[in-house]
């Protein structure tokens, strides 16, 4: 699955909006999803060299975190449900966990 430069930029902005709304830090994502901080950074930026599975994992993880605090995640225009159906042909997809924000996750600065 290939995205244009503009699609990558838009997808990154949308994922970052969910990161901001989630109150999670990059370290939370890396620890909770078993990814290195560098892999999380690449996924958040929807970089050309990012693993597509990581991009979807981080996108879904953050969207679930936003729902778990009672807010509404971004309506993703690039990493949409329609795109997800096509992406399943190339990438392993995993259900994101629910978050218990009473356990003391680090807040996103």
Buried (B, 14 or more C-beta within 10 A) or exposed (E): EEBEEEBBBBBBEBBBBBBEBBBBBBEBBBBBBEBEEEBBBBBBBBBEEBBBBBBBBBBBBBBBBBBBEEEEBBEBEBBBEEBBEEBEEEBEEEEBEEBEBEEEBEEBE
